[in-house]
Amino acid sequence: TKKLAADLVAAGATSLQPTLYNFENTATTLTLNTTAGVKITDEALNQAAVTTANVAASNGVIHVVDKVILPAP
């Protein structure tokens, strides 16, 4: 579903967000930290920061991040 930056911040300082990617029949998650901006940690513990939020797209919104976020290995 469409999540604006305000929705991410409203979820709390740190929250787990499910993704649509499944690995070995287990849904993967991303950890969001909104203490100082929005930082996303993937399951490989790589951290990316949102550099531009709420960019309108034809199918929702995107949030530009400064690194590639990978699914579980």
N, C-alpha and C positions, 0 to 999 in steps of 0.2 A: 504494500500500500504506500501511498505518497506520504513521505515524512519530511516536513519542513525543519529547518534548523531549530526553531522554537520548540517543536515536538521532541527533538533529541535532548535539548536542555531540560525540558519539563520532566523527562524520564528519570532525572536524578544525576548526581555527580558521576556515578559509575553504573552502567547497566549493560546487561547482555542482550543482544539483539539477534534473533534467528535470521538465517539467510535461506535462500531457496536451494543452495547447494547441499547435496547429501554425499557423505563419504562412508562407505561400508554400511549403508542403511542408517546412518546417524546424521541428523541435521547439524551443520556447522554453525557457529555463532561468531559474532564480532563483539568485542568489548568496547563500549563508548565511554570516554571520560570527558566531562564537560567542565572540569575545574578551571582550566585556563584555555579557553577556546574549545574546539571539539577535536579530540584525538581518538583514532580508531586503532585497536590492536587486533590482529588476526590470530588464528590458532597456532601459527608458527612464531608468535610473539613479536612480529614486525609491527612497528607503529607508524601510522601516517597521520598527518594533520590536515584538517579541512582548510583550504586556502580561500575558496570562494563557495558560499552557500546559496541555495535556492535558485539555481539556474533553471529556468523553465525549459522543458522538453516536451515533445509531442505526446509522450506517454507518462508524464509526471514531472518530477524535478530531479536534478542531479546536484551533488556536492563535489566540487573539485578537490582532490587530495594531492599531496606532494610526493607520494610514493605508490608503488603497485601493492595492492593487497591480494594475497594469495590464499586459495582454499587450503584445507588440510593436506598434508603430503600424502 
